[in-house]
Amino acid sequence: MRIVSRLVLAVAVPVALSLFTGCETTGGGTAYKGGRSYHVVAYKPHDPSKVRVALSKGTQTVYVMEGDRLLMAAQANVGRGGSETPSGHYSIINKDKTKRRVSEPDAGYPMAYWCEFAPAYGFHEGFVWSTPRTHGCVRLHREAAARLYALVHIGTPVSIAQSQPEDAKYAKDVVRIDQSRDPNPPRSLLMSSAWFQDPPGPLLIDQ
């Protein structure tokens, strides 16, 4: 109950904070359209072995849980018609903070904070749209992607479905963004190692 009340307070202030809150990528900053700041809060797990990820395709929301304890929830962007994000029960099989696209078109394009849950499918940083848009991967804003990467490990369970039990309790409080009109960052930045810098501040906080 304490977590929920803190979340409501966080999303009510002018600077939008989200406890809750591929494959093109976003810029390295934390601003989004409209000039408001976007920040995702994530809590350190007490027992990392109990962390699990639940993705709701219907609400485009990712929840990171430790048992019944919410560690993070944030907006995600899932696959569009014809290239849907697969549903089912998976686990994290690979992590690569500095992953880049290897195939054409646009080989070398960054897919930072890659957390693969099935062959060729993973969570990673990218433009977050209000409607399904990806080719099956799950895009997250850098604020969320970096924190998801810090929370999960190889073997972390991942559940993907049209809806999740967490939707009823948390989805309405998740800050929503739409980066569909955001311009691509300069190519020189996309191809530099500086692209993979973490967002400012600690990725996980104690509670």
C-alpha positions, 0 to 999 in steps of 0.5 A: 500500500505504501508503494501505491501511495508514493506512486500517485504522489509521484505522477501528480507533480509537474515534473512527471515521475514514474515508479512504473515509469525494438527498433529505433532508439531515442535520444540520450536525454530524459525529456519528451514531447511537450517539454516535461521531464520523464523519469522512471523510479526502480527499487532494489530487490531484496532477493534478486532470485525472486524478480520476475517481469510481466508485460501487458501487450494490451496496456503496453506496460512492463512490470518488474515484480519481486513476488507481490512487490512492485519494483518498477512499472513503465510504458513499453512499445510492443509489436504491431499487426503482422509482427506481434510481440510473442505471448507466453512464458520465457526467461532472460537468455542474454543481456548486452548493454551495447548491442547494435543491429547487425542486419541491414537496413541500418546495421550498427543502429544501437539497441541499448540495454538488450535483454533477450527473452527469446531468440531475436526478441528482447527488451531494449531502448527505443522510441516509445509510441502510444500504439504498437509499432515494433517488429516484435521486440519491446522498446523502452525509453532509456529511463526504463530500459537501463533500470530493467537491465539492472533489475534482471539477470540471466534466468529471470522469468518473463510473462507476456500476455494481452493483459496482466493481473498488475494492470488493474492495480498499477496501469492507470498510474503509469506515465504515458509518453508518445515519441512518434514525432521525435527526430532521430538523434545525430548519426554521429551520436548514434554510432559513438560509444557515448550513446550507451551512457546510463541516465543520470542518478542511481538506477536502483534505489533502496526502500 
